[in-house]
Amino acid sequence: MKKLLVLLMFVAICATAFSQSISHIENKNHFYRIYNEKNVEVKAVGDYVGTLVGHGSKFFIVVKNGFYDLYDMQGHKYKSISTTVGDIVSVSGDTFVVRKNGYTTVYNSKGEKIKNFTASGGR
């Protein structure tokens, strides 16, 4: 019975840890400090990783050496995308928006293209 209780507590703690969202990111003393929705710092990542472009609820994007690098809220880089895709104009929720040559492209937080349309809205 004790083992079951301990196991259930462990699962609950893990589930809580993975359900966190990024509230904000501060650049302090050469570190990007990542805060959750409870304003608790969950990770600090050296700012040598690049220049912060923006963050969504579960990821953030930096730019360095011609690449946009996508990181999870634990500071693990999981995707790089060439800056030749265009300029990131917005990062929010689970998506980010890129503009280039009159086109707007929406990507999900995995870096996968999910929608492409003309910058005028497809009219």
Buried (B, 14 or more C-beta within 10 A) or exposed (E): EEEEEEEEEEEEEEEEEEEBBBBEBEEEEEBBBBBBEEEEEBBBBEBEBBEBBBBBBBBBBBBEEEBBBBBBBEBEEEBEBEBEBBEBEBBEEBBBBBBEEEEBBBBBBEBEEEEEEEEEEEE
